[in-house]
Amino acid sequence: MASTRLDLNLLHVFDTIYREGSLTRAAKALHLTQPAVSHSLARLRDHFDDPLFTRQGNQMMPTPLARRFLESMKPGLTQIQGAVNQFHAFDPANQRKTYSLGLRDVLESTFLPQLMQRLDPYPELEIVSKRIPRRDMETQLAAGKLDFAVDVLLPVSSQTSHELLRQDRLVVLAREGHPLTSQALDMDRYLSARHVLVSSRTEGPGIEDFELSRLGVQRSIRLRCQHYYAACRVVEATDLLLTMPETYARIISERASITIMKPPADLPSLDVHLYWHKAYSQEPALIWFREQLNAIQ
């Protein structure tokens, strides 16, 4: 290393490049020009005698040294930022801010419309929705690459906070005019049909199948697919039934010829939780955004 002394402003630039994965996005987040960010990165590279970030496609990927440095300096930087933030309230009407939100496809459809409606009075706020592997969620929250994640209840470490956002019940979908829609759906009628199962996994039961198994019954799966929208299109064109979360089913039913029915048994609810890293719990901008997410029905 060229010297043991390092401008603290460069640490903030380093952290932002690491989080954004792009010099352009980092410059925007820092309210700097891209040449200014590039100059800061050059100083950091000279200091550490390491490239720190290498370009892969459109992404700036950290080197092993950069990863080690982030792990070492992040707690101190977070503490400094927290000390500063407690003296500065966040004003969404006058401050620019990009929020990174981890959402799966169904939750994008149910959360983003209401969220963007709530944020309409604040044109300087930008939302980036990402789908990330669940195994990477805590790492990305800890690194600041993700501000929040919304997902089902997951096992997390003591460093990750979470709270219940919504309880969604399961309903059964059938095409309009399906023979089973003429009366209430009992278990015999439900089991007489063939079904669509939506899962990101290639095998194994769905959440509804665990409850059916507990009741000593098993349904017949005709199709297993990855997305509820595709499954709804199939149901609309066939006699297959689909069991899915009600919130998304109501959205789909507005534009599809399908009927929503109550399931024949008390199936488990889907608890949707909000996740964030404890290190950022007191940051005013994130406290404000968490309030917006909690207000979504």
BALOBA-1460 file (C-alpha; in Angstrom, 3 decimals):
// residues 297
<rec num="1" residu="m" x="0.000" y="0.000" z="0.000"/>
<rec num="2" residu="a" x="1.224" y="3.479" z="-0.848"/>
<rec num="3" residu="s" x="0.389" y="4.908" z="2.574"/>
<rec num="4" residu="t" x="-1.478" y="3.988" z="5.732"/>
<rec num="5" residu="r" x="-3.526" y="7.193" z="5.480"/>
<rec num="6" residu="l" x="-6.712" y="7.204" z="3.394"/>
<rec num="7" residu="d" x="-9.283" y="9.941" z="2.758"/>
<rec num="8" residu="l" x="-12.531" y="8.886" z="4.474"/>
<rec num="9" residu="n" x="-14.517" y="10.220" z="1.524"/>
<rec num="10" residu="l" x="-12.920" y="7.513" z="-0.608"/>
<rec num="11" residu="l" x="-14.369" y="4.858" z="1.706"/>
<rec num="12" residu="h" x="-17.849" y="6.132" z="0.951"/>
<rec num="13" residu="v" x="-17.103" y="6.006" z="-2.782"/>
<rec num="14" residu="f" x="-15.740" y="2.466" z="-2.428"/>
<rec num="15" residu="d" x="-18.819" y="1.320" z="-0.518"/>
<rec num="16" residu="t" x="-21.163" y="2.852" z="-3.103"/>
<rec num="17" residu="i" x="-19.370" y="1.301" z="-6.090"/>
<rec num="18" residu="y" x="-19.465" y="-2.043" z="-4.295"/>
<rec num="19" residu="r" x="-23.180" y="-1.696" z="-3.584"/>
<rec num="20" residu="e" x="-24.222" y="-0.360" z="-6.999"/>
<rec num="21" residu="g" x="-21.899" y="-2.514" z="-9.122"/>
<rec num="22" residu="s" x="-21.540" y="0.348" z="-11.608"/>
<rec num="23" residu="l" x="-19.599" y="3.618" z="-11.800"/>
<rec num="24" residu="t" x="-22.563" y="5.292" z="-13.475"/>
<rec num="25" residu="r" x="-25.032" y="4.219" z="-10.772"/>
<rec num="26" residu="a" x="-22.508" y="5.025" z="-8.039"/>
<rec num="27" residu="a" x="-22.061" y="8.537" z="-9.430"/>
<rec num="28" residu="k" x="-25.828" y="9.010" z="-9.465"/>
<rec num="29" residu="a" x="-26.187" y="7.754" z="-5.889"/>
<rec num="30" residu="l" x="-23.349" y="9.997" z="-4.701"/>
<rec num="31" residu="h" x="-24.543" y="13.036" z="-6.714"/>
<rec num="32" residu="l" x="-21.127" y="13.199" z="-8.382"/>
<rec num="33" residu="t" x="-19.983" y="13.122" z="-11.986"/>
<rec num="34" residu="q" x="-18.732" y="9.824" z="-13.348"/>
<rec num="35" residu="p" x="-15.215" y="11.247" z="-13.933"/>
<rec num="36" residu="a" x="-15.096" y="12.235" z="-10.246"/>
<rec num="37" residu="v" x="-16.005" y="8.688" z="-9.200"/>
<rec num="38" residu="s" x="-13.460" y="7.262" z="-11.655"/>
<rec num="39" residu="h" x="-10.791" y="9.556" z="-10.187"/>
<rec num="40" residu="s" x="-11.637" y="8.389" z="-6.660"/>
<rec num="41" residu="l" x="-11.447" y="4.769" z="-7.766"/>
<rec num="42" residu="a" x="-8.039" y="5.426" z="-9.345"/>
<rec num="43" residu="r" x="-6.813" y="6.826" z="-6.002"/>
<rec num="44" residu="l" x="-8.135" y="3.755" z="-4.193"/>
<rec num="45" residu="r" x="-6.459" y="1.433" z="-6.699"/>
<rec num="46" residu="d" x="-3.185" y="3.260" z="-6.226"/>
<rec num="47" residu="h" x="-3.517" y="3.106" z="-2.446"/>
<rec num="48" residu="f" x="-4.192" y="-0.640" z="-2.361"/>
<rec num="49" residu="d" x="-2.097" y="-1.553" z="-5.427"/>
<rec num="50" residu="d" x="-5.070" y="-3.611" z="-6.577"/>
<rec num="51" residu="p" x="-7.745" y="-3.073" z="-9.264"/>
<rec num="52" residu="l" x="-10.464" y="-3.520" z="-6.571"/>
<rec num="53" residu="f" x="-13.180" y="-3.814" z="-9.260"/>
<rec num="54" residu="t" x="-13.029" y="-5.490" z="-12.671"/>
<rec num="55" residu="r" x="-15.606" y="-5.063" z="-15.406"/>
<rec num="56" residu="q" x="-17.670" y="-8.107" z="-16.346"/>
<rec num="57" residu="g" x="-20.235" y="-7.067" z="-18.929"/>
<rec num="58" residu="n" x="-22.100" y="-4.100" z="-17.435"/>
<rec num="59" residu="q" x="-21.146" y="-5.013" z="-13.869"/>
<rec num="60" residu="m" x="-18.147" y="-3.930" z="-11.796"/>
<rec num="61" residu="m" x="-17.163" y="-7.038" z="-9.828"/>
<rec num="62" residu="p" x="-15.076" y="-6.708" z="-6.627"/>
<rec num="63" residu="t" x="-11.721" y="-8.446" z="-6.402"/>
<rec num="64" residu="p" x="-10.917" y="-10.760" z="-3.456"/>
<rec num="65" residu="l" x="-9.003" y="-7.911" z="-1.778"/>
<rec num="66" residu="a" x="-12.008" y="-5.580" z="-2.187"/>
<rec num="67" residu="r" x="-14.282" y="-8.174" z="-0.583"/>
<rec num="68" residu="r" x="-11.934" y="-8.575" z="2.379"/>
<rec num="69" residu="f" x="-11.607" y="-4.813" z="2.778"/>
<rec num="70" residu="l" x="-15.390" y="-4.323" z="2.749"/>
<rec num="71" residu="e" x="-15.833" y="-6.926" z="5.495"/>
<rec num="72" residu="s" x="-13.248" y="-5.116" z="7.617"/>
<rec num="73" residu="m" x="-14.334" y="-1.524" z="7.108"/>
<rec num="74" residu="k" x="-18.146" y="-1.911" z="6.804"/>
<rec num="75" residu="p" x="-18.917" y="-1.977" z="10.563"/>
<rec num="76" residu="g" x="-16.902" y="1.222" z="11.116"/>
<rec num="77" residu="l" x="-18.429" y="2.995" z="8.125"/>
<rec num="78" residu="t" x="-21.917" y="1.992" z="9.212"/>
<rec num="79" residu="q" x="-21.236" y="3.379" z="12.692"/>
<rec num="80" residu="i" x="-20.037" y="6.686" z="11.235"/>
<rec num="81" residu="q" x="-23.032" y="6.919" z="8.906"/>
<rec num="82" residu="g" x="-25.362" y="6.149" z="11.805"/>
<rec num="83" residu="a" x="-23.823" y="8.889" z="13.923"/>
<rec num="84" residu="v" x="-24.276" y="11.379" z="11.088"/>
<rec num="85" residu="n" x="-27.793" y="10.231" z="10.165"/>
<rec num="86" residu="q" x="-29.195" y="10.732" z="13.639"/>
<rec num="87" residu="f" x="-28.693" y="14.484" z="13.174"/>
<rec num="88" residu="h" x="-30.305" y="14.626" z="9.737"/>
<rec num="89" residu="a" x="-33.972" y="13.762" z="9.191"/>
<rec num="90" residu="f" x="-34.868" y="12.297" z="5.818"/>
<rec num="91" residu="d" x="-37.081" y="14.499" z="3.649"/>
<rec num="92" residu="p" x="-38.387" y="12.416" z="0.709"/>
<rec num="93" residu="a" x="-39.703" y="15.520" z="-1.035"/>
<rec num="94" residu="n" x="-36.269" y="17.122" z="-1.347"/>
<rec num="95" residu="q" x="-33.706" y="14.318" z="-1.296"/>
<rec num="96" residu="r" x="-32.675" y="11.896" z="-4.020"/>
<rec num="97" residu="k" x="-32.484" y="8.267" z="-3.013"/>
<rec num="98" residu="t" x="-32.390" y="4.883" z="-4.729"/>
<rec num="99" residu="y" x="-33.938" y="1.979" z="-2.818"/>
<rec num="100" residu="s" x="-33.022" y="-1.585" z="-3.684"/>
<rec num="101" residu="l" x="-35.788" y="-4.075" z="-2.955"/>
<rec num="102" residu="g" x="-35.628" y="-7.868" z="-3.207"/>
<rec num="103" residu="l" x="-38.922" y="-9.215" z="-4.599"/>
<rec num="104" residu="r" x="-40.010" y="-12.396" z="-6.292"/>
<rec num="105" residu="d" x="-42.265" y="-12.143" z="-9.349"/>
<rec num="106" residu="v" x="-45.624" y="-12.575" z="-7.580"/>
<rec num="107" residu="l" x="-44.708" y="-10.046" z="-4.902"/>
<rec num="108" residu="e" x="-43.640" y="-7.564" z="-7.593"/>
<rec num="109" residu="s" x="-47.187" y="-7.717" z="-8.967"/>
<rec num="110" residu="t" x="-48.844" y="-7.273" z="-5.576"/>
<rec num="111" residu="f" x="-46.493" y="-4.760" z="-3.920"/>
<rec num="112" residu="l" x="-45.061" y="-2.511" z="-6.636"/>
<rec num="113" residu="p" x="-48.319" y="-0.928" z="-7.906"/>
<rec num="114" residu="q" x="-49.301" y="0.266" z="-4.428"/>
<rec num="115" residu="l" x="-45.740" y="1.214" z="-3.522"/>
<rec num="116" residu="m" x="-45.239" y="3.359" z="-6.618"/>
<rec num="117" residu="q" x="-48.615" y="4.980" z="-6.040"/>
<rec num="118" residu="r" x="-47.504" y="5.959" z="-2.528"/>
<rec num="119" residu="l" x="-44.203" y="7.291" z="-3.879"/>
<rec num="120" residu="d" x="-45.802" y="9.307" z="-6.689"/>
<rec num="121" residu="p" x="-45.427" y="12.635" z="-4.762"/>
<rec num="122" residu="y" x="-41.653" y="12.019" z="-4.478"/>
<rec num="123" residu="p" x="-40.203" y="12.031" z="-8.018"/>
<rec num="124" residu="e" x="-36.584" y="12.007" z="-6.808"/>
<rec num="125" residu="l" x="-36.965" y="8.532" z="-5.292"/>
<rec num="126" residu="e" x="-36.000" y="5.565" z="-7.461"/>
<rec num="127" residu="i" x="-36.871" y="1.902" z="-6.828"/>
<rec num="128" residu="v" x="-34.788" y="-1.016" z="-8.083"/>
<rec num="129" residu="s" x="-36.544" y="-4.379" z="-7.732"/>
<rec num="130" residu="k" x="-34.317" y="-7.455" z="-7.857"/>
<rec num="131" residu="r" x="-34.910" y="-11.175" z="-7.724"/>
<rec num="132" residu="i" x="-32.074" y="-12.757" z="-5.765"/>
<rec num="133" residu="p" x="-31.495" y="-16.350" z="-4.622"/>
<rec num="134" residu="r" x="-32.765" y="-16.795" z="-1.086"/>
<rec num="135" residu="r" x="-29.373" y="-18.128" z="-0.023"/>
<rec num="136" residu="d" x="-27.838" y="-14.734" z="-0.938"/>
<rec num="137" residu="m" x="-30.442" y="-12.522" z="0.739"/>
<rec num="138" residu="e" x="-28.651" y="-11.969" z="4.046"/>
<rec num="139" residu="t" x="-25.285" y="-11.400" z="2.386"/>
<rec num="140" residu="q" x="-26.725" y="-8.736" z="0.084"/>
<rec num="141" residu="l" x="-28.559" y="-7.031" z="2.952"/>
<rec num="142" residu="a" x="-25.381" y="-6.987" z="5.049"/>
<rec num="143" residu="a" x="-23.317" y="-5.583" z="2.157"/>
<rec num="144" residu="g" x="-25.843" y="-2.821" z="1.522"/>
<rec num="145" residu="k" x="-26.527" y="-4.105" z="-2.001"/>
<rec num="146" residu="l" x="-30.108" y="-4.656" z="-0.926"/>
<rec num="147" residu="d" x="-32.020" y="-2.307" z="1.377"/>
<rec num="148" residu="f" x="-34.966" y="-4.638" z="2.006"/>
<rec num="149" residu="a" x="-36.270" y="-8.011" z="0.912"/>
<rec num="150" residu="v" x="-39.887" y="-9.191" z="0.934"/>
<rec num="151" residu="d" x="-40.454" y="-12.928" z="1.038"/>
<rec num="152" residu="v" x="-42.103" y="-15.777" z="2.927"/>
<rec num="153" residu="l" x="-40.865" y="-16.618" z="6.411"/>
<rec num="154" residu="l" x="-37.248" y="-17.782" z="6.111"/>
<rec num="155" residu="p" x="-34.630" y="-18.872" z="8.658"/>
<rec num="156" residu="v" x="-32.258" y="-15.932" z="9.193"/>
<rec num="157" residu="s" x="-29.392" y="-15.020" z="11.516"/>
<rec num="158" residu="s" x="-29.606" y="-12.682" z="14.493"/>
<rec num="159" residu="q" x="-28.131" y="-9.894" z="12.322"/>
<rec num="160" residu="t" x="-31.205" y="-9.798" z="10.067"/>
<rec num="161" residu="s" x="-34.410" y="-8.176" z="11.319"/>
<rec num="162" residu="h" x="-37.822" y="-9.088" z="9.950"/>
<rec num="163" residu="e" x="-41.477" y="-8.348" z="10.541"/>
<rec num="164" residu="l" x="-44.785" y="-9.633" z="9.200"/>
<rec num="165" residu="l" x="-46.120" y="-7.516" z="6.330"/>
<rec num="166" residu="r" x="-49.103" y="-9.503" z="5.113"/>
<rec num="167" residu="q" x="-50.984" y="-12.758" z="5.613"/>
<rec num="168" residu="d" x="-52.300" y="-14.127" z="2.342"/>
<rec num="169" residu="r" x="-54.700" y="-17.038" z="2.154"/>
<rec num="170" residu="l" x="-54.818" y="-19.696" z="-0.561"/>
<rec num="171" residu="v" x="-57.740" y="-19.920" z="-3.004"/>
<rec num="172" residu="v" x="-58.632" y="-22.254" z="-5.867"/>
<rec num="173" residu="l" x="-58.939" y="-21.057" z="-9.471"/>
<rec num="174" residu="a" x="-60.919" y="-22.637" z="-12.305"/>
<rec num="175" residu="r" x="-61.996" y="-21.438" z="-15.728"/>
<rec num="176" residu="e" x="-65.376" y="-19.749" z="-16.047"/>
<rec num="177" residu="g" x="-68.024" y="-22.389" z="-16.722"/>
<rec num="178" residu="h" x="-65.962" y="-25.196" z="-15.182"/>
<rec num="179" residu="p" x="-68.300" y="-27.974" z="-13.910"/>
<rec num="180" residu="l" x="-66.877" y="-27.626" z="-10.397"/>
<rec num="181" residu="t" x="-67.827" y="-23.932" z="-10.088"/>
<rec num="182" residu="s" x="-71.569" y="-24.612" z="-9.921"/>
<rec num="183" residu="q" x="-71.488" y="-25.211" z="-6.150"/>
<rec num="184" residu="a" x="-69.190" y="-25.039" z="-3.135"/>
<rec num="185" residu="l" x="-65.971" y="-26.967" z="-3.617"/>
<rec num="186" residu="d" x="-65.791" y="-29.914" z="-1.222"/>
<rec num="187" residu="m" x="-62.845" y="-32.266" z="-0.834"/>
<rec num="188" residu="d" x="-64.243" y="-35.009" z="-3.067"/>
<rec num="189" residu="r" x="-64.832" y="-32.558" z="-5.924"/>
<rec num="190" residu="y" x="-61.414" y="-30.963" z="-5.406"/>
<rec num="191" residu="l" x="-59.671" y="-34.348" z="-5.530"/>
<rec num="192" residu="s" x="-61.659" y="-35.456" z="-8.586"/>
<rec num="193" residu="a" x="-59.951" y="-32.758" z="-10.665"/>
<rec num="194" residu="r" x="-56.379" y="-32.607" z="-11.928"/>
<rec num="195" residu="h" x="-54.195" y="-29.724" z="-10.786"/>
<rec num="196" residu="v" x="-51.436" y="-27.267" z="-11.640"/>
<rec num="197" residu="l" x="-48.617" y="-26.896" z="-9.113"/>
<rec num="198" residu="v" x="-46.484" y="-23.738" z="-9.229"/>
<rec num="199" residu="s" x="-43.013" y="-24.083" z="-7.740"/>
<rec num="200" residu="s" x="-39.487" y="-22.866" z="-8.404"/>
<rec num="201" residu="r" x="-38.319" y="-26.355" z="-7.397"/>
<rec num="202" residu="t" x="-38.302" y="-29.185" z="-9.920"/>
<rec num="203" residu="e" x="-39.783" y="-31.713" z="-7.530"/>
<rec num="204" residu="g" x="-41.490" y="-32.048" z="-4.167"/>
<rec num="205" residu="p" x="-44.910" y="-31.013" z="-2.836"/>
<rec num="206" residu="g" x="-46.397" y="-27.529" z="-2.654"/>
<rec num="207" residu="i" x="-47.399" y="-25.853" z="0.608"/>
<rec num="208" residu="e" x="-51.012" y="-26.982" z="0.064"/>
<rec num="209" residu="d" x="-49.913" y="-30.597" z="-0.394"/>
<rec num="210" residu="f" x="-48.450" y="-30.733" z="3.112"/>
<rec num="211" residu="e" x="-51.862" y="-29.937" z="4.584"/>
<rec num="212" residu="l" x="-53.647" y="-32.377" z="2.251"/>
<rec num="213" residu="s" x="-51.172" y="-35.073" z="3.304"/>
<rec num="214" residu="r" x="-51.900" y="-34.331" z="6.958"/>
<rec num="215" residu="l" x="-55.585" y="-34.896" z="6.143"/>
<rec num="216" residu="g" x="-54.696" y="-38.241" z="4.556"/>
<rec num="217" residu="v" x="-55.468" y="-37.286" z="0.948"/>
<rec num="218" residu="q" x="-53.456" y="-36.559" z="-2.191"/>
<rec num="219" residu="r" x="-54.361" y="-34.605" z="-5.318"/>
<rec num="220" residu="s" x="-53.368" y="-35.414" z="-8.894"/>
<rec num="221" residu="i" x="-50.808" y="-33.035" z="-10.411"/>
<rec num="222" residu="r" x="-51.118" y="-32.724" z="-14.181"/>
<rec num="223" residu="l" x="-48.730" y="-29.769" z="-14.682"/>
<rec num="224" residu="r" x="-45.832" y="-28.375" z="-12.686"/>
<rec num="225" residu="c" x="-44.619" y="-24.933" z="-13.782"/>
<rec num="226" residu="q" x="-42.612" y="-21.983" z="-12.450"/>
<rec num="227" residu="h" x="-44.939" y="-18.968" z="-12.602"/>
<rec num="228" residu="y" x="-48.504" y="-18.262" z="-11.497"/>
<rec num="229" residu="y" x="-49.254" y="-16.141" z="-14.539"/>
<rec num="230" residu="a" x="-48.488" y="-19.042" z="-16.884"/>
<rec num="231" residu="a" x="-50.483" y="-21.381" z="-14.643"/>
<rec num="232" residu="c" x="-53.496" y="-19.046" z="-14.776"/>
<rec num="233" residu="r" x="-53.366" y="-18.996" z="-18.573"/>
<rec num="234" residu="v" x="-53.402" y="-22.798" z="-18.553"/>
<rec num="235" residu="v" x="-56.330" y="-22.911" z="-16.132"/>
<rec num="236" residu="e" x="-58.255" y="-20.449" z="-18.279"/>
<rec num="237" residu="a" x="-57.931" y="-22.819" z="-21.255"/>
<rec num="238" residu="t" x="-58.414" y="-26.219" z="-19.549"/>
<rec num="239" residu="d" x="-60.272" y="-28.012" z="-16.768"/>
<rec num="240" residu="l" x="-57.231" y="-27.991" z="-14.485"/>
<rec num="241" residu="l" x="-57.474" y="-26.330" z="-11.056"/>
<rec num="242" residu="l" x="-54.865" y="-24.044" z="-9.513"/>
<rec num="243" residu="t" x="-54.358" y="-23.313" z="-5.806"/>
<rec num="244" residu="m" x="-52.579" y="-19.982" z="-5.283"/>
<rec num="245" residu="p" x="-52.335" y="-16.838" z="-3.080"/>
<rec num="246" residu="e" x="-55.540" y="-14.792" z="-3.101"/>
<rec num="247" residu="t" x="-53.959" y="-11.336" z="-3.521"/>
<rec num="248" residu="y" x="-52.350" y="-12.240" z="-6.831"/>
<rec num="249" residu="a" x="-55.391" y="-14.294" z="-7.885"/>
<rec num="250" residu="r" x="-57.598" y="-11.184" z="-7.552"/>
<rec num="251" residu="i" x="-55.213" y="-9.232" z="-9.793"/>
<rec num="252" residu="i" x="-55.203" y="-11.968" z="-12.440"/>
<rec num="253" residu="s" x="-58.995" y="-12.395" z="-12.314"/>
<rec num="254" residu="e" x="-59.488" y="-8.757" z="-13.405"/>
<rec num="255" residu="r" x="-58.199" y="-9.663" z="-16.862"/>
<rec num="256" residu="a" x="-58.913" y="-13.388" z="-17.151"/>
<rec num="257" residu="s" x="-61.991" y="-15.577" z="-17.472"/>
<rec num="258" residu="i" x="-61.487" y="-17.437" z="-14.217"/>
<rec num="259" residu="t" x="-63.504" y="-18.141" z="-11.087"/>
<rec num="260" residu="i" x="-62.053" y="-17.928" z="-7.578"/>
<rec num="261" residu="m" x="-63.293" y="-20.505" z="-5.063"/>
<rec num="262" residu="k" x="-62.709" y="-21.199" z="-1.405"/>
<rec num="263" residu="p" x="-60.534" y="-24.303" z="-0.888"/>
<rec num="264" residu="p" x="-62.165" y="-27.425" z="0.591"/>
<rec num="265" residu="a" x="-59.947" y="-27.338" z="3.719"/>
<rec num="266" residu="d" x="-58.290" y="-24.749" z="5.941"/>
<rec num="267" residu="l" x="-54.996" y="-24.481" z="4.109"/>
<rec num="268" residu="p" x="-52.056" y="-22.657" z="5.760"/>
<rec num="269" residu="s" x="-51.759" y="-18.927" z="5.163"/>
<rec num="270" residu="l" x="-48.759" y="-17.477" z="3.379"/>
<rec num="271" residu="d" x="-46.959" y="-15.119" z="5.762"/>
<rec num="272" residu="v" x="-45.067" y="-12.418" z="3.857"/>
<rec num="273" residu="h" x="-42.206" y="-10.821" z="5.810"/>
<rec num="274" residu="l" x="-40.030" y="-7.744" z="5.370"/>
<rec num="275" residu="y" x="-36.281" y="-8.275" z="5.943"/>
<rec num="276" residu="w" x="-33.451" y="-5.784" z="6.570"/>
<rec num="277" residu="h" x="-30.025" y="-5.814" z="8.187"/>
<rec num="278" residu="k" x="-29.859" y="-4.616" z="11.780"/>
<rec num="279" residu="a" x="-26.863" y="-2.375" z="11.031"/>
<rec num="280" residu="y" x="-29.154" y="-0.053" z="9.048"/>
<rec num="281" residu="s" x="-32.110" y="-0.037" z="11.434"/>
<rec num="282" residu="q" x="-31.619" y="3.578" z="12.538"/>
<rec num="283" residu="e" x="-30.987" y="5.148" z="9.125"/>
<rec num="284" residu="p" x="-33.785" y="7.744" z="8.637"/>
<rec num="285" residu="a" x="-34.222" y="7.104" z="4.897"/>
<rec num="286" residu="l" x="-34.710" y="3.392" z="5.513"/>
<rec num="287" residu="i" x="-37.004" y="3.927" z="8.484"/>
<rec num="288" residu="w" x="-39.205" y="6.111" z="6.277"/>
<rec num="289" residu="f" x="-39.231" y="3.567" z="3.455"/>
<rec num="290" residu="r" x="-40.081" y="0.737" z="5.836"/>
<rec num="291" residu="e" x="-43.113" y="2.754" z="6.928"/>
<rec num="292" residu="q" x="-44.221" y="2.992" z="3.289"/>
<rec num="293" residu="l" x="-43.915" y="-0.766" z="2.850"/>
<rec num="294" residu="n" x="-45.835" y="-1.429" z="6.051"/>
<rec num="295" residu="a" x="-48.676" y="0.770" z="4.812"/>
<rec num="296" residu="i" x="-49.271" y="-1.461" z="1.761"/>
<rec num="297" residu="q" x="-52.308" y="-3.693" z="2.171"/>
